[in-house]
Amino acid sequence: MLSAHDDAPAELAARLWDLADWADAGEQLLGEIAQAADIPGRFVVAAAMVRHLLTDPMLPAELLPAQWPGTRLREAYHDFATELAKHLDTSQLLEAT
């Protein structure tokens, strides 16, 4: 049986979510996007980052382990989206038929 204690919220959060596993997967994605050699490679990793971020429990910082990668993942995704937008050619729009 799971019981909540107001005096140990970080412990409760760690029992409710596998925070270490989530953080490890996030660190792996950060490494993968840093190593991706081209835009298509970074696109694949960025898509995986979005899927992973959708499972972020979004806990307050005081309930997260040290070095939580959530913010760094969001920043890396933002950086990739900015890079991708620079390559967008808005002068040529194609209509799918």
Secondary structure, DSSP 8 states (H G I E B T S, - for coil): -----TT-HHHHHHHHS-HHHHHHHHHHHHHHHHH--SHHHHHHHHHHHHHHHTT-----GGGS-TT--HHHHHHHHHHHHHHHHHT--TT------
